Amino acid sequence: MADVTLWENKEARVAFEARARARWEEIKGELEGQTGVVAIEPESGDYFVGATLGKANAAAFARYPDQWVYFVRLDQPAAAIALPTW
């Protein structure tokens, strides 16, 4: 199970989301024109694109089980959220 400290500790969550958003800024040009969802693991910089949140999550979970990742809808980047893989 993912460490809930990230969710409980606002400072840690803000730092995590800042790293994830910085990585998103680096890769969004590569993903322009694609649809679906990207899951970003900000510590490694790895990202996984899927047609749905579930598919992006499955790809992220295969590499990073029970880790927090940052999900961004490619057609609506303002709808981003940090969640643990499941």
C-alpha positions as CSV (number, residue, x, y, z in Angstrom):
1,M,0.0,0.0,0.0
2,A,1.2,3.5,-0.9
3,D,2.5,5.6,2.0
4,V,-0.3,7.8,3.2
5,T,2.1,10.3,4.6
6,L,2.1,12.1,1.3
7,W,-1.7,12.6,1.5
8,E,-1.7,13.5,5.2
9,N,1.3,15.9,5.1
10,K,0.4,19.0,3.1
11,E,4.0,20.2,2.7
12,A,5.0,16.8,1.3
13,R,2.0,16.7,-1.0
14,V,2.7,20.2,-2.3
15,A,6.4,19.3,-3.0
16,F,5.4,16.1,-4.8
17,E,2.9,18.0,-6.9
18,A,5.4,20.7,-7.7
19,R,7.9,18.0,-9.0
20,A,5.2,16.4,-11.0
21,R,4.0,19.6,-12.6
22,A,7.7,20.5,-13.5
23,R,8.0,17.1,-15.2
24,W,4.6,17.7,-16.9
25,E,6.0,21.0,-18.3
26,E,9.0,19.1,-19.7
27,I,7.0,16.4,-21.5
28,K,3.8,18.1,-22.6
29,G,5.2,19.1,-25.9
30,E,6.0,15.5,-26.7
31,L,2.4,14.5,-25.9
32,E,0.7,17.3,-27.8
33,G,-2.1,16.0,-29.9
34,Q,-2.5,12.8,-28.0
35,T,-5.6,11.9,-26.0
36,G,-6.1,10.0,-22.8
37,V,-4.3,10.3,-19.5
38,V,-0.6,10.5,-18.6
39,A,0.6,9.1,-15.2
40,I,3.9,10.8,-14.1
41,E,6.2,9.3,-11.5
42,P,8.1,12.4,-10.6
43,E,11.0,10.9,-8.6
44,S,12.2,9.0,-11.7
45,G,10.6,11.2,-14.3
46,D,9.0,8.2,-16.0
47,Y,5.6,8.7,-17.5
48,F,2.9,6.4,-18.9
49,V,0.2,7.2,-21.4
50,G,-3.1,5.4,-21.5
51,A,-6.4,5.8,-23.2
52,T,-8.1,6.0,-19.8
53,L,-7.0,6.7,-16.2
54,G,-7.2,3.0,-15.6
55,K,-4.9,2.1,-18.4
56,A,-2.3,4.8,-17.5
57,N,-2.5,3.5,-13.9
58,A,-2.0,-0.1,-14.9
59,A,1.1,0.9,-16.9
60,A,2.4,2.9,-13.9
61,F,1.5,0.2,-11.4
62,A,3.5,-2.4,-13.5
63,R,6.6,-0.4,-12.9
64,Y,5.8,1.4,-9.6
65,P,3.4,-0.7,-7.6
66,D,1.8,1.2,-4.7
67,Q,3.6,4.5,-5.4
68,W,2.1,7.9,-5.8
69,V,1.9,9.2,-9.3
70,Y,0.4,12.3,-10.8
71,F,-2.3,11.9,-13.4
72,V,-3.0,14.5,-16.1
73,R,-5.8,14.4,-18.7
74,L,-4.2,15.2,-21.9
75,D,-7.2,17.0,-23.3
76,Q,-7.8,18.9,-20.0
77,P,-4.5,19.4,-18.1
78,A,-6.1,21.5,-15.4
79,A,-7.8,18.3,-14.3
80,A,-4.7,16.8,-12.7
81,I,-4.6,14.8,-9.5
82,A,-2.1,12.9,-7.4
83,L,-3.1,9.4,-6.5
84,P,-1.4,6.1,-5.5
85,T,-1.3,3.4,-8.1
86,W,-3.7,0.6,-7.4
